[in-house]
Amino acid sequence: MPRDERPRKVILVGDGAVGSTFAFSMVQQGIAEELGIIDIAKEHVEGDAIDLADATPWTSPKNIYAADYPDCKDADLVVITAGAPQKPGETRLDLVNKNLKILSSIVEPVVESGFEGIFLVVANPVDILTHATWKMSGFPKDRVIGSGTSLDTGRLQKVIGEMEHVDPRSVNAYMLGEHGDTEFPAWSYNNVGGVKVSDWVKAHGMDESKLEDIHKEVANMAYDIINKKGATFYGIGTASAMIAKAILNDEHRVLPLSVPMDGQYGLHDIHIGTPAVVGRKGLEQIIEMPLSDKEQELMTASADQLKKVMDKAFKETGVKVRQ
């Protein structure tokens, strides 16, 4: 049966807090008809599959099961959430060496299964792991996508929405760069109803430092959550399901994702967060936002930091690459 005509199939690798939240979001929203879950804790996966299936009478029919790597062969989408979680006091970049090793043990058997679909990488540090997945897999660039700054952008929209007393869905705003400490808001663009947030702040008698306060609040939100409850998973699990939906339903939707740079923003040989169009074939278009001089400096600095950490980690871990 042609790929476009058969039921949509997703394989999730990693059934921890983020993975199980992603799976629940997929069930709640009726995304895909088949969901296989892979994890080294096989009994836990079996229990989760049964528990998730118990929700389908009130959502939509779905075949949910504990899977193994050969099941990836005819999947449309493989979602990777497996990895060591970020602990209090750690940055996402601190996870790079151990999660590169975990990633290597995942990508190789997925590729060997004959998988011809799309990789969606969610595990952290997501920009580096997305780039590594592309290099390890040998896949075309349009079939390896990372969740990027999708969660950070949602957080920014929420904070701006609260400040301006509008629905966050009506906030047109992006966080760009690394999904991590060097991310930044595109204030030269970010707006509500066509009115720039920076202009709104001035019109309401606020100091321009309010913009920097928002930047810091969004960038530090993960640390605040981790210090209070140990991990973040509801936001990223839901954001990842939204990305999966856009791909599987061929929505041609613009989302802030970790995508490959080929001259955009003057960058090369790196994956980083920027708006991009995705659909059933994967990455369709990379949107290079017009940035102010300061924002361009921040994008360059973010990429430089990622490259520095990535190059060091690749050497130290000796990961095998196909391209």
JOCOR-V251115 format. One line per field, one symbol per residue. ss: DSSP state (H for helix, E for strand, L for the rest). phi: phi as a letter, one per 20 degrees, with the letter a starting at -180 (. if undefined). psi: psi as a letter, one per 30 degrees, with the letter a starting at -180 (. if undefined). A space follows every 10 residues. Layout:
ss->???
phi->???
psi->???
This chain:
ss->LLLLLLLLEE EEELLLHHHH HHHHHHHHHL LLLEEEEELL LHHHHHHHHH HHHLLHHHLL LLEEEELLHH HHLLLLEEEE LLLLLLLLLL LHHHHHHHHH HHHHHHHHHH HHLLLLLEEE ELLLLHHHHH HHHHHHHLLL HHHEEELLLH HHHHHHHHHH HHHHLLLHHH EELLEEELLL LLLEELLLLL EELLEEHHHH HHHLLLLLHH HHHHHHHHHH HHHHHHHHHL LLLHHHHHHH HHHHHHHHLL LLEEEEEEEE EELHHHLEEE EEEEEEEEEL LEEEEELLLL LLHHHHHHHH HHHHHHHHHH HHHHHHHLLL LLL
phi->.ggfdegfcc dddodeffff fgfffffgem emdccdcdaf effffgffff ffffeffdcb gbedbfdcgg ffgdfebddd dfrfffdgne efffefffff ffggfefgff fffngceded ecfeffffff ffffffemff ffdccdflef ffffffffff gffelcggfe eebcecnffr fefbeeffdg bcmneggfff fffdmefffg ffffgffffe gffffffecn adbfffffff fffgffffel fleecececf ecoflmdblb dbfbgbecbf eofdbdeeff dfgfffffff fffffffgff ffffffemfe cdb
psi->kkefflkkkk kkjjhaeeee eeeeeeeegh klfkjkkklf ieeeeeeeee eefffffgdl kkjklkllef ffegkekkkj fklklklkfk lefffeeefe eeeefeeefe effgkgbkkj kflljeeeee eeeeeeegll ffgjklfbge eeeeeeeeee eeeghlkffg kjlkklakia fgllkiffek ljgfjkeeee eefggllffe eeeeeeeeeg eeeeeeeeff lkeeeeeeee eeeeeeeegh fhkkkjljlk khfkggllhl klklklklaf gbkekkjjkj lleeeeeeee eeeeeeeeee eeeeeefhkk lf.
